[in-house]
Structures are given as structure tokens and as C-alpha cells.
Amino acid sequence: MLIQTVIVMRHARIVTLKTNNELTVEIERIKGDIKLIHKSIETIEKNHLRHIEDDINSIKKILWTVAVVAGTQMIIVIRELLIRGIA
């Protein structure tokens, strides 16, 4: 019977209750983790999103430039066809 009790004790999970001081330390650690998460989110919002916005703006400028060049070429082609006549 003693051997069975020892085997059961080894496999059983022992639940230990934390003291009030340990709980306070755990809460402060969690608060610190939350502050770090907020700081990371702030860094993403302020820094990374700004760089992404700059990249998108430069892509928009390139697209507008290509659109203007293509539009100009289309106008030139249409003008030449009107002047020479469609043969």
C-alpha cells in the first residue's frame, strides 16, 4: 500500500497556492509585459507605418508618371491618325 501511495504522489500534480507577495510580483511582471507590448505597437504605428506610407506615395508618383506618358502617347497617335487620315 505504501508503494502505491508513493507512485500516486509522484504522478499527481501538486497545486501550490501563491502567497499575496508572489501574486503581486506576478501582476507587476504582467503589467511590464503589457507596457512592452504597447511600446511595440506604438513603434509600429509611428515608424513602420510611416515608411510604408512613404513607399506607397512613391509608387503612386511613378504610376501617375507612367499614366501621363502613356496618355500623351495616345494623344499623339490619335492626332497623327487624324492629320494623315485613317488609310
Chimera marker file (.cmm) of the C-alpha trace (Angstrom):
<marker_set name="trace">
<marker id="1" x="0.000" y="0.000" z="0.000" r="1" g="1" b="0" radius="0.5"/>
<marker id="2" x="2.876" y="2.372" z="0.798" r="1" g="1" b="0" radius="0.5"/>
<marker id="3" x="4.450" y="1.779" z="-2.619" r="1" g="1" b="0" radius="0.5"/>
<marker id="4" x="1.178" y="2.562" z="-4.394" r="1" g="1" b="0" radius="0.5"/>
<marker id="5" x="0.831" y="5.805" z="-2.425" r="1" g="1" b="0" radius="0.5"/>
<marker id="6" x="4.352" y="6.908" z="-3.393" r="1" g="1" b="0" radius="0.5"/>
<marker id="7" x="3.680" y="6.142" z="-7.073" r="1" g="1" b="0" radius="0.5"/>
<marker id="8" x="0.436" y="8.100" z="-6.977" r="1" g="1" b="0" radius="0.5"/>
<marker id="9" x="2.186" y="11.037" z="-5.263" r="1" g="1" b="0" radius="0.5"/>
<marker id="10" x="4.864" y="11.129" z="-7.990" r="1" g="1" b="0" radius="0.5"/>
<marker id="11" x="2.314" y="11.287" z="-10.783" r="1" g="1" b="0" radius="0.5"/>
<marker id="12" x="-0.124" y="13.633" z="-9.086" r="1" g="1" b="0" radius="0.5"/>
<marker id="13" x="0.179" y="17.328" z="-9.776" r="1" g="1" b="0" radius="0.5"/>
<marker id="14" x="0.743" y="19.258" z="-6.627" r="1" g="1" b="0" radius="0.5"/>
<marker id="15" x="-1.097" y="22.567" z="-6.699" r="1" g="1" b="0" radius="0.5"/>
<marker id="16" x="0.666" y="25.204" z="-4.668" r="1" g="1" b="0" radius="0.5"/>
<marker id="17" x="-1.108" y="28.359" z="-3.725" r="1" g="1" b="0" radius="0.5"/>
<marker id="18" x="0.905" y="31.501" z="-4.180" r="1" g="1" b="0" radius="0.5"/>
<marker id="19" x="1.271" y="34.000" z="-1.432" r="1" g="1" b="0" radius="0.5"/>
<marker id="20" x="-0.043" y="37.530" z="-1.719" r="1" g="1" b="0" radius="0.5"/>
<marker id="21" x="3.507" y="38.809" z="-2.304" r="1" g="1" b="0" radius="0.5"/>
<marker id="22" x="4.110" y="36.305" z="-5.101" r="1" g="1" b="0" radius="0.5"/>
<marker id="23" x="0.825" y="37.307" z="-6.730" r="1" g="1" b="0" radius="0.5"/>
<marker id="24" x="1.806" y="40.980" z="-6.546" r="1" g="1" b="0" radius="0.5"/>
<marker id="25" x="5.140" y="40.211" z="-8.215" r="1" g="1" b="0" radius="0.5"/>
<marker id="26" x="3.347" y="38.215" z="-10.923" r="1" g="1" b="0" radius="0.5"/>
<marker id="27" x="0.886" y="41.066" z="-11.544" r="1" g="1" b="0" radius="0.5"/>
<marker id="28" x="3.720" y="43.589" z="-11.836" r="1" g="1" b="0" radius="0.5"/>
<marker id="29" x="5.510" y="41.307" z="-14.307" r="1" g="1" b="0" radius="0.5"/>
<marker id="30" x="2.345" y="41.082" z="-16.412" r="1" g="1" b="0" radius="0.5"/>
<marker id="31" x="1.926" y="44.862" z="-16.274" r="1" g="1" b="0" radius="0.5"/>
<marker id="32" x="5.507" y="45.234" z="-17.508" r="1" g="1" b="0" radius="0.5"/>
<marker id="33" x="4.805" y="42.843" z="-20.373" r="1" g="1" b="0" radius="0.5"/>
<marker id="34" x="1.709" y="44.852" z="-21.314" r="1" g="1" b="0" radius="0.5"/>
<marker id="35" x="3.750" y="48.075" z="-21.307" r="1" g="1" b="0" radius="0.5"/>
<marker id="36" x="6.311" y="46.459" z="-23.636" r="1" g="1" b="0" radius="0.5"/>
<marker id="37" x="3.529" y="45.341" z="-25.981" r="1" g="1" b="0" radius="0.5"/>
<marker id="38" x="2.089" y="48.869" z="-26.028" r="1" g="1" b="0" radius="0.5"/>
<marker id="39" x="5.556" y="50.276" z="-26.766" r="1" g="1" b="0" radius="0.5"/>
<marker id="40" x="5.991" y="47.834" z="-29.666" r="1" g="1" b="0" radius="0.5"/>
<marker id="41" x="2.606" y="48.789" z="-31.103" r="1" g="1" b="0" radius="0.5"/>
<marker id="42" x="3.491" y="52.470" z="-30.790" r="1" g="1" b="0" radius="0.5"/>
<marker id="43" x="6.795" y="51.883" z="-32.595" r="1" g="1" b="0" radius="0.5"/>
<marker id="44" x="4.974" y="50.105" z="-35.416" r="1" g="1" b="0" radius="0.5"/>
<marker id="45" x="2.411" y="52.897" z="-35.701" r="1" g="1" b="0" radius="0.5"/>
<marker id="46" x="4.935" y="55.742" z="-35.623" r="1" g="1" b="0" radius="0.5"/>
<marker id="47" x="7.869" y="54.286" z="-37.523" r="1" g="1" b="0" radius="0.5"/>
<marker id="48" x="6.973" y="51.349" z="-39.740" r="1" g="1" b="0" radius="0.5"/>
<marker id="49" x="3.651" y="52.691" z="-40.949" r="1" g="1" b="0" radius="0.5"/>
<marker id="50" x="5.346" y="55.967" z="-41.874" r="1" g="1" b="0" radius="0.5"/>
<marker id="51" x="7.877" y="54.117" z="-44.033" r="1" g="1" b="0" radius="0.5"/>
<marker id="52" x="5.135" y="52.077" z="-45.686" r="1" g="1" b="0" radius="0.5"/>
<marker id="53" x="3.191" y="55.277" z="-46.391" r="1" g="1" b="0" radius="0.5"/>
<marker id="54" x="6.291" y="56.847" z="-47.973" r="1" g="1" b="0" radius="0.5"/>
<marker id="55" x="6.782" y="53.775" z="-50.188" r="1" g="1" b="0" radius="0.5"/>
<marker id="56" x="3.147" y="53.850" z="-51.308" r="1" g="1" b="0" radius="0.5"/>
<marker id="57" x="3.399" y="57.568" z="-52.123" r="1" g="1" b="0" radius="0.5"/>
<marker id="58" x="6.498" y="56.987" z="-54.261" r="1" g="1" b="0" radius="0.5"/>
<marker id="59" x="4.731" y="54.150" z="-56.100" r="1" g="1" b="0" radius="0.5"/>
<marker id="60" x="1.744" y="56.455" z="-56.735" r="1" g="1" b="0" radius="0.5"/>
<marker id="61" x="4.069" y="59.095" z="-58.210" r="1" g="1" b="0" radius="0.5"/>
<marker id="62" x="5.617" y="56.524" z="-60.543" r="1" g="1" b="0" radius="0.5"/>
<marker id="63" x="2.187" y="55.290" z="-61.636" r="1" g="1" b="0" radius="0.5"/>
<marker id="64" x="0.999" y="58.835" z="-62.364" r="1" g="1" b="0" radius="0.5"/>
<marker id="65" x="4.142" y="59.488" z="-64.390" r="1" g="1" b="0" radius="0.5"/>
<marker id="66" x="3.599" y="56.322" z="-66.439" r="1" g="1" b="0" radius="0.5"/>
<marker id="67" x="-0.085" y="57.207" z="-66.917" r="1" g="1" b="0" radius="0.5"/>
<marker id="68" x="0.765" y="60.718" z="-68.132" r="1" g="1" b="0" radius="0.5"/>
<marker id="69" x="3.386" y="59.395" z="-70.565" r="1" g="1" b="0" radius="0.5"/>
<marker id="70" x="1.003" y="56.723" z="-71.887" r="1" g="1" b="0" radius="0.5"/>
<marker id="71" x="-1.813" y="59.271" z="-72.186" r="1" g="1" b="0" radius="0.5"/>
<marker id="72" x="0.446" y="61.670" z="-74.063" r="1" g="1" b="0" radius="0.5"/>
<marker id="73" x="1.495" y="58.907" z="-76.456" r="1" g="1" b="0" radius="0.5"/>
<marker id="74" x="-2.154" y="58.026" z="-77.095" r="1" g="1" b="0" radius="0.5"/>
<marker id="75" x="-2.956" y="61.671" z="-77.847" r="1" g="1" b="0" radius="0.5"/>
<marker id="76" x="-0.018" y="61.854" z="-80.268" r="1" g="1" b="0" radius="0.5"/>
<marker id="77" x="-1.136" y="58.666" z="-82.049" r="1" g="1" b="0" radius="0.5"/>
<marker id="78" x="-4.738" y="59.896" z="-82.333" r="1" g="1" b="0" radius="0.5"/>
<marker id="79" x="-3.557" y="63.306" z="-83.620" r="1" g="1" b="0" radius="0.5"/>
<marker id="80" x="-1.322" y="61.688" z="-86.252" r="1" g="1" b="0" radius="0.5"/>
<marker id="81" x="-4.154" y="59.444" z="-87.383" r="1" g="1" b="0" radius="0.5"/>
<marker id="82" x="-6.496" y="62.439" z="-87.710" r="1" g="1" b="0" radius="0.5"/>
<marker id="83" x="-3.941" y="64.536" z="-89.567" r="1" g="1" b="0" radius="0.5"/>
<marker id="84" x="-2.903" y="61.820" z="-92.028" r="1" g="1" b="0" radius="0.5"/>
<marker id="85" x="-6.310" y="60.308" z="-92.213" r="1" g="1" b="0" radius="0.5"/>
<marker id="86" x="-7.159" y="56.734" z="-91.484" r="1" g="1" b="0" radius="0.5"/>
<marker id="87" x="-5.987" y="54.826" z="-94.557" r="1" g="1" b="0" radius="0.5"/>
<link id1="1" id2="2" r="1" g="1" b="0" radius="0.2"/>
<link id1="2" id2="3" r="1" g="1" b="0" radius="0.2"/>
<link id1="3" id2="4" r="1" g="1" b="0" radius="0.2"/>
<link id1="4" id2="5" r="1" g="1" b="0" radius="0.2"/>
<link id1="5" id2="6" r="1" g="1" b="0" radius="0.2"/>
<link id1="6" id2="7" r="1" g="1" b="0" radius="0.2"/>
<link id1="7" id2="8" r="1" g="1" b="0" radius="0.2"/>
<link id1="8" id2="9" r="1" g="1" b="0" radius="0.2"/>
<link id1="9" id2="10" r="1" g="1" b="0" radius="0.2"/>
<link id1="10" id2="11" r="1" g="1" b="0" radius="0.2"/>
<link id1="11" id2="12" r="1" g="1" b="0" radius="0.2"/>
<link id1="12" id2="13" r="1" g="1" b="0" radius="0.2"/>
<link id1="13" id2="14" r="1" g="1" b="0" radius="0.2"/>
<link id1="14" id2="15" r="1" g="1" b="0" radius="0.2"/>
<link id1="15" id2="16" r="1" g="1" b="0" radius="0.2"/>
<link id1="16" id2="17" r="1" g="1" b="0" radius="0.2"/>
<link id1="17" id2="18" r="1" g="1" b="0" radius="0.2"/>
<link id1="18" id2="19" r="1" g="1" b="0" radius="0.2"/>
<link id1="19" id2="20" r="1" g="1" b="0" radius="0.2"/>
<link id1="20" id2="21" r="1" g="1" b="0" radius="0.2"/>
<link id1="21" id2="22" r="1" g="1" b="0" radius="0.2"/>
<link id1="22" id2="23" r="1" g="1" b="0" radius="0.2"/>
<link id1="23" id2="24" r="1" g="1" b="0" radius="0.2"/>
<link id1="24" id2="25" r="1" g="1" b="0" radius="0.2"/>
<link id1="25" id2="26" r="1" g="1" b="0" radius="0.2"/>
<link id1="26" id2="27" r="1" g="1" b="0" radius="0.2"/>
<link id1="27" id2="28" r="1" g="1" b="0" radius="0.2"/>
<link id1="28" id2="29" r="1" g="1" b="0" radius="0.2"/>
<link id1="29" id2="30" r="1" g="1" b="0" radius="0.2"/>
<link id1="30" id2="31" r="1" g="1" b="0" radius="0.2"/>
<link id1="31" id2="32" r="1" g="1" b="0" radius="0.2"/>
<link id1="32" id2="33" r="1" g="1" b="0" radius="0.2"/>
<link id1="33" id2="34" r="1" g="1" b="0" radius="0.2"/>
<link id1="34" id2="35" r="1" g="1" b="0" radius="0.2"/>
<link id1="35" id2="36" r="1" g="1" b="0" radius="0.2"/>
<link id1="36" id2="37" r="1" g="1" b="0" radius="0.2"/>
<link id1="37" id2="38" r="1" g="1" b="0" radius="0.2"/>
<link id1="38" id2="39" r="1" g="1" b="0" radius="0.2"/>
<link id1="39" id2="40" r="1" g="1" b="0" radius="0.2"/>
<link id1="40" id2="41" r="1" g="1" b="0" radius="0.2"/>
<link id1="41" id2="42" r="1" g="1" b="0" radius="0.2"/>
<link id1="42" id2="43" r="1" g="1" b="0" radius="0.2"/>
<link id1="43" id2="44" r="1" g="1" b="0" radius="0.2"/>
<link id1="44" id2="45" r="1" g="1" b="0" radius="0.2"/>
<link id1="45" id2="46" r="1" g="1" b="0" radius="0.2"/>
<link id1="46" id2="47" r="1" g="1" b="0" radius="0.2"/>
<link id1="47" id2="48" r="1" g="1" b="0" radius="0.2"/>
<link id1="48" id2="49" r="1" g="1" b="0" radius="0.2"/>
<link id1="49" id2="50" r="1" g="1" b="0" radius="0.2"/>
<link id1="50" id2="51" r="1" g="1" b="0" radius="0.2"/>
<link id1="51" id2="52" r="1" g="1" b="0" radius="0.2"/>
<link id1="52" id2="53" r="1" g="1" b="0" radius="0.2"/>
<link id1="53" id2="54" r="1" g="1" b="0" radius="0.2"/>
<link id1="54" id2="55" r="1" g="1" b="0" radius="0.2"/>
<link id1="55" id2="56" r="1" g="1" b="0" radius="0.2"/>
<link id1="56" id2="57" r="1" g="1" b="0" radius="0.2"/>
<link id1="57" id2="58" r="1" g="1" b="0" radius="0.2"/>
<link id1="58" id2="59" r="1" g="1" b="0" radius="0.2"/>
<link id1="59" id2="60" r="1" g="1" b="0" radius="0.2"/>
<link id1="60" id2="61" r="1" g="1" b="0" radius="0.2"/>
<link id1="61" id2="62" r="1" g="1" b="0" radius="0.2"/>
<link id1="62" id2="63" r="1" g="1" b="0" radius="0.2"/>
<link id1="63" id2="64" r="1" g="1" b="0" radius="0.2"/>
<link id1="64" id2="65" r="1" g="1" b="0" radius="0.2"/>
<link id1="65" id2="66" r="1" g="1" b="0" radius="0.2"/>
<link id1="66" id2="67" r="1" g="1" b="0" radius="0.2"/>
<link id1="67" id2="68" r="1" g="1" b="0" radius="0.2"/>
<link id1="68" id2="69" r="1" g="1" b="0" radius="0.2"/>
<link id1="69" id2="70" r="1" g="1" b="0" radius="0.2"/>
<link id1="70" id2="71" r="1" g="1" b="0" radius="0.2"/>
<link id1="71" id2="72" r="1" g="1" b="0" radius="0.2"/>
<link id1="72" id2="73" r="1" g="1" b="0" radius="0.2"/>
<link id1="73" id2="74" r="1" g="1" b="0" radius="0.2"/>
<link id1="74" id2="75" r="1" g="1" b="0" radius="0.2"/>
<link id1="75" id2="76" r="1" g="1" b="0" radius="0.2"/>
<link id1="76" id2="77" r="1" g="1" b="0" radius="0.2"/>
<link id1="77" id2="78" r="1" g="1" b="0" radius="0.2"/>
<link id1="78" id2="79" r="1" g="1" b="0" radius="0.2"/>
<link id1="79" id2="80" r="1" g="1" b="0" radius="0.2"/>
<link id1="80" id2="81" r="1" g="1" b="0" radius="0.2"/>
<link id1="81" id2="82" r="1" g="1" b="0" radius="0.2"/>
<link id1="82" id2="83" r="1" g="1" b="0" radius="0.2"/>
<link id1="83" id2="84" r="1" g="1" b="0" radius="0.2"/>
<link id1="84" id2="85" r="1" g="1" b="0" radius="0.2"/>
<link id1="85" id2="86" r="1" g="1" b="0" radius="0.2"/>
<link id1="86" id2="87" r="1" g="1" b="0" radius="0.2"/>
</marker_set>
